[in-house]
């Protein structure tokens, strides 16, 4: 795979030129970015997947829903419907996508909608539900909308400052575009990250004067859940468990489970993978199957003895309060 990426370097140069021209056309106003009356908060990244966007949306929902009427707008990647869809408790994964389905299940009182056309989606939300704030999931590179506040995520083990364009690297947008963010969050940090290392990372990222740089790790819940029961992760030490993942970067989860003493078999699939009948039959032949909360949305009711593990952002140095206070400042 690495050899193929190196061979594809000329293609990445063409991609870089296209991205550069596109951003210039937005910067000079040739392409229009639309602002909306409702405060919009964008959560996104410069790379393809694996930075923790959905847990960050959930973190914002959890901390805002008590004070504001919150709506979440997603593209609904992988869904089999088109256009604007307002999610309900009866919506299926195929109709709205796995990540919106996960959010609806966890926060039934929060409005969730999907639309590949973000401008159209925001307009529909303003007309139908009139939220106080709209969270835009994975929308940093979608410049047709000019958000009121932008949160840019970058993974500790794959900083955008050290990355390169697709397909040689993982960047889908220019590193220079990081200057549009109000807050940059380095995610998936180890809990032992020192202040000295944090300063080194800040120097690598070269934030603008107005930008805050925060650091967060991942907190994995010690209680595994199914539709009908739960089990403590500590009780599985030494037992054979099959982990099924269809996410961009399962490495932190794998490392965590191995550190907890599980005898782990890992079946890894691409991000947003829809599991086939034969794959589901394979999972049903296993004694116990553990998966992510996102994958659980696509597997529940199809696999016996299926459990999921929840993951949340765990901010270092009080970064969570800094983020929420900054967000609240732009909401009337």
C-alpha positions in Angstrom: 0.0 0.0 0.0 2.8 2.4 0.9 4.5 1.7 -2.5 1.3 2.4 -4.3 0.9 5.7 -2.5 4.5 6.7 -3.5 3.8 5.8 -7.1 0.6 8.0 -7.0 2.6 11.1 -6.0 2.1 12.8 -9.4 -1.7 12.3 -9.0 -1.4 14.0 -5.6 0.2 17.0 -7.2 -2.7 17.4 -9.6 -5.1 17.0 -6.7 -3.2 19.7 -4.7 -3.5 22.1 -7.6 -7.2 21.5 -7.9 -7.7 22.1 -4.2 -5.6 25.2 -4.3 -7.6 26.7 -7.2 -10.9 25.9 -5.6 -10.0 27.6 -2.3 -8.7 30.7 -4.2 -12.0 31.0 -6.0 -13.8 30.9 -2.7 -11.4 33.4 -1.1 -11.8 36.0 -3.9 -15.6 35.5 -3.9 -15.9 33.8 -7.3 -17.6 30.9 -5.5 -20.1 32.1 -2.9 -20.1 31.1 0.8 -23.5 31.6 2.4 -23.9 32.7 6.0 -27.1 32.0 7.9 -29.1 33.7 10.7 -28.9 30.6 12.9 -25.5 30.1 14.5 -23.7 27.2 12.8 -20.8 25.3 14.3 -18.7 23.3 11.9 -16.7 20.2 13.1 -14.3 18.7 10.6 -10.8 17.9 9.6 -8.4 18.3 6.7 -7.8 14.6 6.3 -9.9 11.5 5.5 -11.5 10.1 8.6 -10.1 8.9 11.9 -10.0 12.1 14.0 -13.1 11.6 16.2 -15.7 13.9 14.5 -18.8 12.1 15.7 -17.7 11.9 19.4 -16.9 15.6 19.2 -20.4 16.3 17.8 -21.8 14.2 20.7 -19.6 16.1 23.2 -21.1 19.4 21.9 -24.6 18.1 22.0 -24.2 16.8 25.6 -22.9 20.2 26.8 -25.3 22.4 24.8 -28.7 20.6 24.8 -29.6 21.7 28.3 -29.4 25.4 27.4 -30.2 25.5 23.7 -32.4 23.9 21.1 -29.7 21.9 19.2 -29.9 20.5 15.7 -27.3 18.3 14.0 -26.8 18.3 10.2 -24.8 15.6 8.5 -24.3 14.5 5.0 -25.4 11.0 6.0 -22.5 9.2 4.4 -23.4 5.7 3.0 -27.2 6.2 3.2 -29.3 5.0 0.3 -31.6 8.0 0.2 -31.1 11.4 -1.4 -31.9 15.0 -0.5 -33.0 16.3 2.8 -34.2 13.7 5.4 -35.3 14.6 8.9 -34.4 11.7 11.2 -36.9 10.1 13.6 -36.6 7.3 16.2 -37.9 5.0 13.5 -35.3 6.0 10.9 -33.1 3.1 9.6 -29.3 3.3 9.0 -29.9 2.9 5.3 -32.1 6.1 5.3 -29.8 8.4 7.3 -26.4 6.8 7.6 -24.7 5.2 10.6 -23.4 8.2 12.4 -26.6 10.2 12.4 -28.4 7.0 13.5 -26.1 6.8 16.4 -26.7 10.4 17.4 -30.5 9.9 17.1 -30.4 6.8 19.3 -28.3 8.5 22.0 -30.1 11.9 21.9 -33.7 11.3 20.9 -34.7 14.9 21.9 -32.2 16.5 19.6 -33.1 17.3 16.0 -30.9 15.3 13.5 -31.1 15.8 9.7 -29.1 14.7 6.7 -28.5 16.5 3.4 -25.6 16.5 1.0 -26.5 20.1 0.2 -25.6 21.8 3.5 -27.3 25.1 2.4 -30.5 23.3 1.6 -30.3 21.4 4.9 -29.8 24.5 7.0 -32.6 26.3 5.2 -35.0 23.3 5.9 -34.0 23.2 9.6 -34.5 26.9 10.0 -38.0 26.6 8.5 -39.1 23.4 10.2 -37.6 23.3 13.7 -36.0 26.8 14.2 -33.0 25.6 16.3 -30.9 27.9 18.4 -27.7 26.3 17.0 -26.9 23.9 14.2 -23.9 21.6 14.4 -22.4 20.7 11.0 -20.8 17.3 11.0 -17.8 16.8 8.8 -18.2 20.2 7.0 -14.9 22.0 7.2 -14.1 21.5 3.5 -17.7 22.3 2.4 -17.1 26.0 1.8 -20.6 26.7 0.3 -21.6 27.4 3.9 -19.7 30.0 6.0 -20.1 28.8 9.6 -20.2 31.1 12.6 -17.6 28.9 14.4 -15.2 26.2 13.1 -13.6 23.4 15.1 -10.8 21.6 13.3 -9.7 18.1 14.5 -6.3 16.5 13.8 -5.1 13.2 15.2 -2.1 13.1 17.5 -0.5 10.3 15.5 -1.2 12.0 12.1 -1.0 15.8 12.4 -2.1 17.6 9.3 1.1 19.6 9.4 3.0 16.4 8.7 0.7 15.0 6.1 0.4 15.3 2.3 -2.5 15.2 -0.3 -4.4 12.2 -1.4 -3.7 9.6 -2.6 -0.1 9.7 -1.4 -1.1 11.1 2.0 -4.5 11.6 3.7 -5.1 15.3 3.2 -8.3 16.2 1.3 -7.7 19.9 1.8 -4.8 22.3 2.0 -2.9 22.7 5.3 -3.2 26.4 4.8 -7.0 26.1 5.3 -6.4 25.4 9.0 -6.3 29.2 9.4 -10.1 29.3 9.0 -10.6 27.4 12.2 -11.4 29.1 15.5 -10.3 26.1 17.6 -7.8 23.4 16.6 -8.2 20.2 18.7 -5.4 17.5 18.7 -7.4 14.3 19.3 -6.4 10.8 20.4 -3.6 12.1 22.6 -2.1 9.8 25.2 -3.1 10.7 28.8 0.7 11.0 29.6 1.2 13.8 27.0 3.5 16.3 28.6 3.2 20.1 28.5 6.6 20.2 26.7 5.3 17.9 24.0 2.1 20.0 23.7 4.2 23.1 23.1 6.1 21.2 20.4 2.9 20.2 18.6 1.6 23.8 18.8 4.8 25.0 17.1 4.3 22.3 14.4 0.7 23.5 13.8 1.6 27.2 13.7 -1.8 28.5 14.9 -2.8 32.0 14.1 -3.1 34.5 17.0 -6.9 34.1 17.2 -6.8 30.3 17.3 -7.0 28.2 20.4 -5.2 24.8 20.4 -6.6 22.1 22.7 -5.7 18.5 23.4 -8.0 15.5 24.0 -7.6 11.8 24.4 -10.1 9.0 24.1 -12.1 7.7 27.0 -13.4 4.1 26.4 -16.3 3.1 28.6 -15.6 0.1 30.9 -19.2 -1.1 30.5 -20.0 -3.0 27.3 -23.7 -2.8 26.2 -26.1 -4.7 24.0 -29.8 -4.2 23.3 -30.7 -6.1 26.4 -27.8 -6.4 28.8 -24.4 -5.1 29.8 -21.1 -6.5 31.0 -18.0 -5.1 32.6 -15.0 -5.1 30.4 -12.8 -6.2 33.3 -14.8 -9.4 33.5 -13.6 -10.4 30.0 -9.9 -10.5 30.8 -8.3 -13.5 29.2 -11.4 -14.4 27.2 -11.6 -14.8 23.5 -13.5 -11.8 22.0 -14.0 -10.9 18.3 -13.7 -7.2 17.6 -15.5 -6.1 14.4 -14.7 -2.5 13.2 -15.8 -0.5 10.2 -14.2 2.8 11.2 -11.4 4.8 9.7 -8.8 4.2 12.5 -9.5 1.4 14.9 -5.9 1.3 16.3 -6.5 3.2 19.6 -9.4 0.9 20.4 -7.4 -2.2 19.6 -4.5 -1.0 21.8 -6.9 -0.3 24.6 -8.7 -3.6 24.5 -5.3 -5.5 24.3 -4.1 -3.5 27.4 -7.2 -4.7 29.2 -6.1 -8.3 28.7 -8.5 -9.5 26.1 -7.6 -12.4 23.8 -8.6 -10.3 20.8 -9.4 -11.4 17.2 -9.8 -8.3 15.1 -11.9 -8.3 11.9 -11.3 -5.0 10.2 -13.4 -3.4 7.5 -13.4 -0.1 5.7 -15.1 3.0 7.2 -19.0 2.9 6.9 -18.9 -0.7 5.6 -22.3 -2.4 5.1 -21.9 -6.0 6.2 -22.8 -8.8 3.8 -24.9 -11.9 4.6 -21.7 -14.0 4.6 -19.9 -11.7 7.0 -22.8 -11.6 9.4 -22.9 -15.4 9.3 -19.2 -15.4 10.2 -19.9 -13.1 13.2 -22.7 -15.3 14.4 -20.2 -18.2 14.6 -18.2 -16.4 17.2 -18.6 -16.8 20.9 -18.7 -13.0 21.6 -18.6 -10.1 19.2 -17.6 -6.6 20.3 -18.0 -3.6 18.0 -18.0 0.2 18.0 -21.2 2.2 18.7 -21.2 3.3 15.0 -21.0 -0.3 13.7 -23.5 -1.5 16.2 -26.1 0.6 14.3 -25.6 -1.6 11.3 -25.3 -4.9 13.1 -27.9 -4.9 15.9 -30.6 -7.5 15.5 -28.4 -9.4 13.0 -25.7 -10.7 15.2 -26.2 -12.7 18.4 -24.1 -12.0 21.6 -23.2 -8.5 20.1 -21.9 -5.8 22.4 -20.6 -2.3 21.7 -18.2 0.0 23.5 -18.8 3.8 23.9 -16.0 6.3 23.3 -15.8 9.9 24.3 -13.4 12.8 24.1 -11.4 13.3 27.3 -9.9 16.8 27.3 -6.5 17.6 28.8 -5.9 20.8 30.9 -9.5 21.8 31.1 -9.8 22.1 27.4 -13.4 21.0 27.4 -14.6 24.0 29.4 -12.5 26.3 27.1 -14.2 24.8 24.0 -17.8 25.0 25.4 -17.4 28.6 26.7 -16.0 29.7 23.3 -18.9 28.0 21.5 -21.5 29.6 23.8 -20.2 33.0 23.0 -21.5 32.9 19.5 -25.0 31.7 20.4 -27.4 34.5 21.3 
